[in-house]
Amino acid sequence: MRETNDFFNDGFGWKCRHCHREFEARVEGHPRFFLEGEAESKHPELANSALGKWVDAAQTTLTCPRCGITELVERA
């Protein structure tokens, strides 16, 4: 698969470029375990909310649950 305009895959899933940049700026200099900790709340959040999700079963369209951007992904 190739990278797209709005998403990239670093081996851990497709990430939204826009949200990932915001996330990296917010947590720069802090290890992940300082940010996640134990899930003590009833609504725990992942340290990286920039992971894209497939819209369809054929996996041709990605969407970011955080910002809502959607993009068609062409298979190489």
Z-matrix of the N, CA and C atoms (Angstrom, degrees):
N
C 1 1.449
C 2 1.521 1 109.90
N 3 1.283 2 115.66 1 147.55
C 4 1.456 3 120.39 2 177.88
C 5 1.515 4 109.85 3 -99.67
N 6 1.323 5 115.28 4 165.56
C 7 1.453 6 119.45 5 174.51
C 8 1.523 7 108.67 6 -77.28
N 9 1.305 8 116.18 7 156.14
C 10 1.459 9 120.98 8 -179.93
C 11 1.522 10 109.22 9 -115.49
N 12 1.306 11 116.55 10 -178.10
C 13 1.461 12 120.75 11 179.57
C 14 1.520 13 112.07 12 -67.51
N 15 1.322 14 117.58 13 -36.92
C 16 1.458 15 121.32 14 -172.69
C 17 1.521 16 114.67 15 -112.02
N 18 1.328 17 118.68 16 -9.58
C 19 1.460 18 122.34 17 -177.92
C 20 1.521 19 110.66 18 -133.66
N 21 1.336 20 116.80 19 152.89
C 22 1.460 21 121.94 20 172.42
C 23 1.515 22 108.10 21 -141.38
N 24 1.326 23 116.17 22 155.35
C 25 1.460 24 121.69 23 -179.40
C 26 1.519 25 108.37 24 -119.46
N 27 1.325 26 116.92 25 116.06
C 28 1.458 27 121.42 26 -179.66
C 29 1.523 28 112.07 27 -103.41
N 30 1.316 29 116.92 28 17.96
C 31 1.459 30 121.22 29 179.74
C 32 1.521 31 113.32 30 98.74
N 33 1.318 32 117.47 31 -11.22
C 34 1.461 33 121.73 32 179.87
C 35 1.518 34 111.37 33 -115.91
N 36 1.305 35 117.48 34 15.11
C 37 1.454 36 121.73 35 -179.91
C 38 1.520 37 111.55 36 119.35
N 39 1.314 38 115.62 37 167.35
C 40 1.468 39 121.72 38 179.92
C 41 1.517 40 109.26 39 -79.46
N 42 1.328 41 116.40 40 128.37
C 43 1.461 42 121.79 41 -179.25
C 44 1.517 43 110.24 42 -117.66
N 45 1.312 44 115.38 43 141.73
C 46 1.459 45 122.19 44 176.42
C 47 1.529 46 107.92 45 -72.74
N 48 1.322 47 117.04 46 125.46
C 49 1.464 48 120.88 47 -178.49
C 50 1.528 49 112.01 48 -61.88
N 51 1.316 50 116.82 49 -42.09
C 52 1.465 51 121.77 50 -175.09
C 53 1.529 52 111.18 51 -67.45
N 54 1.311 53 116.73 52 -49.94
C 55 1.469 54 120.90 53 -179.36
C 56 1.527 55 111.05 54 -68.75
N 57 1.338 56 117.18 55 -35.19
C 58 1.456 57 120.92 56 179.66
C 59 1.527 58 110.50 57 -63.46
N 60 1.339 59 117.28 58 -41.20
C 61 1.463 60 121.09 59 177.22
C 62 1.528 61 111.17 60 -61.11
N 63 1.324 62 116.55 61 -43.87
C 64 1.467 63 120.59 62 178.29
C 65 1.531 64 110.58 63 -63.59
N 66 1.322 65 115.92 64 -42.51
C 67 1.458 66 121.53 65 -179.36
C 68 1.521 67 110.60 66 -63.30
N 69 1.336 68 117.63 67 -45.69
C 70 1.457 69 121.73 68 -179.07
C 71 1.528 70 111.10 69 -63.55
N 72 1.309 71 118.25 70 -38.26
C 73 1.462 72 121.49 71 179.12
C 74 1.527 73 110.68 72 -66.51
N 75 1.315 74 117.05 73 -35.69
C 76 1.465 75 121.68 74 -177.33
C 77 1.522 76 112.45 75 -72.94
N 78 1.331 77 117.75 76 -35.99
C 79 1.469 78 120.82 77 -172.78
C 80 1.522 79 113.38 78 -107.63
N 81 1.308 80 118.21 79 11.10
C 82 1.453 81 121.11 80 -176.83
C 83 1.530 82 110.74 81 -57.86
N 84 1.322 83 115.54 82 129.88
C 85 1.451 84 120.85 83 177.72
C 86 1.518 85 115.37 84 90.81
N 87 1.331 86 118.06 85 -3.17
C 88 1.460 87 120.69 86 179.62
C 89 1.526 88 110.14 87 -114.68
N 90 1.335 89 118.31 88 129.44
C 91 1.468 90 119.75 89 174.91
C 92 1.528 91 110.81 90 -64.52
N 93 1.313 92 115.50 91 154.68
C 94 1.460 93 120.24 92 -176.73
C 95 1.522 94 112.84 93 -60.20
N 96 1.331 95 118.27 94 -36.03
C 97 1.468 96 118.77 95 -177.27
C 98 1.529 97 111.90 96 -68.08
N 99 1.327 98 118.28 97 -21.95
C 100 1.460 99 119.71 98 173.86
C 101 1.518 100 111.44 99 -73.40
N 102 1.320 101 116.32 100 -25.88
C 103 1.457 102 120.80 101 -176.27
C 104 1.522 103 112.51 102 -89.52
N 105 1.333 104 117.47 103 -36.09
C 106 1.459 105 119.99 104 -175.41
C 107 1.515 106 112.39 105 -87.59
N 108 1.320 107 117.63 106 -53.76
C 109 1.458 108 120.57 107 -178.08
C 110 1.521 109 111.47 108 61.06
N 111 1.304 110 115.73 109 -161.56
C 112 1.459 111 120.48 110 176.75
C 113 1.516 112 108.90 111 -86.37
N 114 1.305 113 116.05 112 150.14
C 115 1.465 114 121.25 113 -179.62
C 116 1.530 115 108.68 114 -81.76
N 117 1.317 116 116.11 115 86.28
C 118 1.457 117 120.07 116 -178.15
C 119 1.521 118 112.61 117 -92.10
N 120 1.317 119 116.68 118 -15.72
C 121 1.457 120 118.83 119 179.53
C 122 1.526 121 109.99 120 -90.71
N 123 1.304 122 116.42 121 166.93
C 124 1.462 123 120.60 122 178.16
C 125 1.523 124 111.55 123 -78.95
N 126 1.335 125 116.81 124 -12.98
C 127 1.459 126 121.99 125 -179.35
C 128 1.526 127 109.70 126 -129.12
N 129 1.348 128 117.52 127 71.75
C 130 1.462 129 119.48 128 -179.10
C 131 1.520 130 111.28 129 -67.40
N 132 1.329 131 116.26 130 150.92
C 133 1.463 132 121.65 131 178.28
C 134 1.515 133 108.98 132 -118.15
N 135 1.325 134 116.53 133 146.10
C 136 1.454 135 120.87 134 175.01
C 137 1.521 136 109.20 135 -73.19
N 138 1.324 137 116.36 136 153.61
C 139 1.456 138 120.26 137 179.48
C 140 1.527 139 110.65 138 -64.77
N 141 1.326 140 117.81 139 -30.28
C 142 1.458 141 120.41 140 -179.77
C 143 1.518 142 109.08 141 -121.13
N 144 1.308 143 115.71 142 106.04
C 145 1.465 144 119.84 143 179.83
C 146 1.517 145 111.88 144 -93.73
N 147 1.327 146 117.25 145 14.43
C 148 1.458 147 121.35 146 -177.62
C 149 1.525 148 112.98 147 -91.70
N 150 1.325 149 118.51 148 6.50
C 151 1.466 150 120.44 149 -179.69
C 152 1.519 151 111.25 150 -71.01
N 153 1.332 152 115.62 151 129.13
C 154 1.454 153 120.90 152 178.82
C 155 1.517 154 111.46 153 -78.67
N 156 1.312 155 115.39 154 160.56
C 157 1.467 156 121.62 155 178.12
C 158 1.522 157 108.64 156 -127.97
N 159 1.333 158 115.07 157 147.86
C 160 1.458 159 119.95 158 177.17
C 161 1.519 160 109.24 159 -75.38
N 162 1.322 161 115.94 160 137.78
C 163 1.462 162 121.85 161 179.66
C 164 1.524 163 110.62 162 -84.80
N 165 1.336 164 115.98 163 -33.88
C 166 1.462 165 120.49 164 -174.24
C 167 1.525 166 111.09 165 -125.43
N 168 1.307 167 115.81 166 162.53
C 169 1.462 168 121.94 167 -178.66
C 170 1.531 169 112.26 168 -67.59
N 171 1.326 170 117.40 169 -27.60
C 172 1.462 171 121.46 170 179.94
C 173 1.529 172 111.95 171 -77.69
N 174 1.313 173 117.96 172 -5.47
C 175 1.460 174 125.02 173 179.80
C 176 1.522 175 112.16 174 54.23
N 177 1.322 176 114.72 175 57.10
C 178 1.457 177 120.39 176 177.38
C 179 1.522 178 112.53 177 -112.72
N 180 1.331 179 117.75 178 -14.11
C 181 1.454 180 121.65 179 -176.71
C 182 1.527 181 110.01 180 -133.72
N 183 1.337 182 115.10 181 128.64
C 184 1.466 183 121.65 182 177.77
C 185 1.518 184 110.29 183 -105.50
N 186 1.336 185 115.93 184 149.20
C 187 1.454 186 121.06 185 174.03
C 188 1.528 187 108.85 186 -138.13
N 189 1.311 188 115.80 187 150.06
C 190 1.462 189 121.43 188 176.83
C 191 1.524 190 107.45 189 -98.49
N 192 1.336 191 118.09 190 121.07
C 193 1.461 192 119.93 191 -179.29
C 194 1.524 193 112.78 192 -68.51
N 195 1.317 194 117.05 193 -18.49
C 196 1.465 195 120.47 194 -177.90
C 197 1.529 196 111.73 195 -82.71
N 198 1.340 197 117.48 196 -52.25
C 199 1.472 198 119.91 197 -176.02
C 200 1.525 199 112.89 198 -104.61
N 201 1.338 200 117.96 199 -15.24
C 202 1.451 201 121.07 200 176.10
C 203 1.514 202 115.85 201 86.38
N 204 1.336 203 117.76 202 3.55
C 205 1.468 204 120.01 203 179.99
C 206 1.530 205 109.61 204 -67.62
N 207 1.307 206 117.44 205 142.34
C 208 1.456 207 122.87 206 -177.26
C 209 1.529 208 108.93 207 -129.35
N 210 1.337 209 116.48 208 141.57
C 211 1.469 210 120.24 209 179.95
C 212 1.516 211 110.47 210 -147.06
N 213 1.319 212 115.39 211 141.08
C 214 1.462 213 123.04 212 174.23
C 215 1.514 214 108.65 213 -77.57
N 216 1.328 215 117.33 214 132.83
C 217 1.458 216 122.23 215 -179.53
C 218 1.516 217 108.19 216 -112.29
N 219 1.328 218 115.67 217 122.43
C 220 1.469 219 120.98 218 178.28
C 221 1.522 220 108.52 219 -93.05
N 222 1.300 221 115.52 220 134.46
C 223 1.460 222 120.18 221 177.47
C 224 1.526 223 109.14 222 -83.55
N 225 1.328 224 115.46 223 135.24
C 226 1.459 225 120.22 224 -178.15
C 227 1.491 226 111.50 225 -85.58
